[in-house]
Amino acid sequence: MQEASRLILGLRAAGWNEKDINDFILYIETGDEQYKPQLIKGNQKA
């Protein structure tokens, strides 16, 4: 559980919002493409 907490805290520190974090975690767990992070122009998140 410590790793999950660090992941969430790291994404928050990188400027991700809660919806993007939740969607990313869903993508990791399910592999469902609808939750895959999208590149936002002018942002480093991919």
Secondary structure, DSSP 8 states (H G I E B T S, - for coil): -HHHHHHHHHHHHTT--HHHHHHHHHHHHH--GGGS----TT----
